[in-house]
Amino acid sequence: MNTMRALLLHDTLPAAHRAIGLMLVLFGQPLSRIVQLRTDQLRDVPEGLQVSFGSDWLNVPETAAAVIHVHLTARPGLNTAANPSSQLLFPGFMPGRPMHVHAVANILRAIGIRPLAARSRAWLQKVREAPPSVLANALGISATTAMRYAE
């Protein structure tokens, strides 16, 4: 089963971990950056769900958007007195802190997704679709990093 399919169809993995994994494989972002996302970096527009990692809004495919919407309806970690209004998209259980990146990585590895390999595959696909300078701006990374993936 491919990575995207595994994340879309995994019925025992919490929606938060599935959403993080989908952002990893779709946008090639490091887990450390994904867990830091805020709710204002997502928006619903007539075309569907969009996410912003840098200067642009990127469309989230409909199937992945459905998983993210499920996560948004019941974000974990908001049931503590100090954390009910967290703006973190993936709040952890410590107030003001996101989910722990190592815990998320371990959960993804347990279902057969290697985060670094998945991120690299996503980038290799992205540089086939757009120039590195456009990717750098859209995904909020340095031009040097984007060029390195392109090479």
C-alpha positions in Angstrom: 0.0 0.0 0.0 1.4 3.4 -0.9 2.0 6.1 1.7 -0.8 8.4 0.8 -3.3 5.5 0.6 -2.2 4.2 4.0 -2.8 7.6 5.6 -6.1 8.1 3.9 -7.5 4.7 4.8 -5.8 3.9 8.2 -8.9 3.4 10.4 -7.1 3.1 13.8 -4.6 6.0 13.5 -5.9 9.2 15.0 -6.9 11.9 12.5 -4.2 14.2 13.9 -1.4 11.8 13.0 -3.0 11.1 9.6 -3.3 14.8 8.9 0.4 15.4 9.8 1.5 12.5 7.6 -0.6 13.8 4.7 1.0 17.2 5.0 4.4 15.5 5.0 3.8 13.5 1.9 1.9 16.2 0.0 4.0 19.2 0.8 7.4 17.8 1.8 7.5 19.8 5.0 9.6 18.6 8.0 7.5 17.2 10.9 9.0 19.8 13.2 7.4 22.5 11.0 4.1 20.7 10.5 3.4 20.3 14.2 4.0 24.0 14.6 1.2 25.0 12.2 -1.5 27.3 13.6 -5.2 27.2 12.7 -4.9 30.5 10.9 -2.5 28.8 8.4 -5.6 26.8 7.1 -8.5 28.3 5.3 -11.6 27.1 3.6 -12.3 28.8 0.3 -14.8 27.9 -2.5 -12.1 25.8 -4.2 -11.6 23.8 -1.0 -9.1 23.7 1.9 -5.9 25.6 1.6 -2.7 25.7 3.8 0.0 28.3 4.0 3.6 27.3 4.8 5.2 30.4 3.3 3.9 33.3 1.2 1.3 31.4 -0.8 -1.8 29.4 -0.1 -1.7 25.9 -1.4 -4.6 23.7 -2.2 -5.1 20.6 -0.2 -6.5 17.7 -2.2 -10.1 16.9 -1.3 -9.4 13.5 0.2 -6.6 14.8 2.4 -8.8 17.9 3.3 -11.5 15.5 4.6 -9.0 13.9 7.1 -7.9 17.4 8.2 -11.5 18.5 8.7 -12.1 15.4 10.9 -9.0 16.4 12.9 -10.3 20.0 13.3 -13.6 18.9 14.7 -11.9 17.2 17.7 -8.3 18.5 18.1 -6.6 16.6 21.0 -4.9 18.5 23.8 -7.6 21.2 24.2 -9.3 19.7 27.2 -6.9 21.2 29.8 -7.8 24.3 31.6 -4.7 26.2 30.3 -5.1 25.1 26.7 -8.8 25.3 25.5 -8.2 28.1 23.0 -4.9 27.0 21.6 -4.2 28.3 18.0 -1.9 25.4 17.3 -3.3 23.1 14.7 -1.7 20.1 16.4 -1.7 21.0 20.1 0.1 18.7 22.5 -0.9 17.8 26.0 1.3 20.5 27.5 -0.3 23.9 27.3 1.0 26.1 24.5 3.1 23.3 23.1 2.5 21.3 19.9 2.5 17.5 19.6 6.0 16.2 20.1 7.7 15.6 16.8 9.5 12.4 17.9 6.3 10.9 19.1 4.6 11.7 15.8 7.6 10.3 13.8 7.5 7.1 15.8 3.8 6.6 15.2 4.3 7.1 11.4 7.2 4.7 11.4 5.1 2.1 13.2 2.7 2.1 10.2 5.5 1.9 7.7 6.1 5.6 6.9 9.6 6.8 7.1 9.3 10.6 7.5 12.6 11.6 5.9 12.1 9.3 2.9 8.5 10.5 2.5 9.6 14.1 2.6 12.3 13.5 0.0 9.9 11.7 -2.3 7.5 14.7 -2.0 10.2 17.1 -2.9 11.4 15.1 -5.8 7.9 15.2 -7.1 7.5 18.9 -6.5 10.6 19.9 -8.3 9.3 18.0 -11.4 6.2 20.2 -11.3 7.5 23.7 -10.5 10.8 25.7 -10.6 12.7 25.6 -7.3 12.4 29.4 -6.8 8.6 29.1 -6.9 8.6 26.2 -4.5 10.9 28.0 -2.1 8.4 30.9 -1.8 5.3 28.8 -1.7 6.6 26.3 0.8 8.5 28.8 2.9 12.0 27.3 2.5 15.3 28.8 1.4 16.1 28.9 -2.3 19.3 27.0 -1.6 17.3 24.1 -0.1 15.0 24.1 -3.1 17.9 24.1 -5.5 19.5 21.2 -3.7 16.4 19.1 -4.1 16.2 20.1 -7.8 19.8 18.9 -8.4 
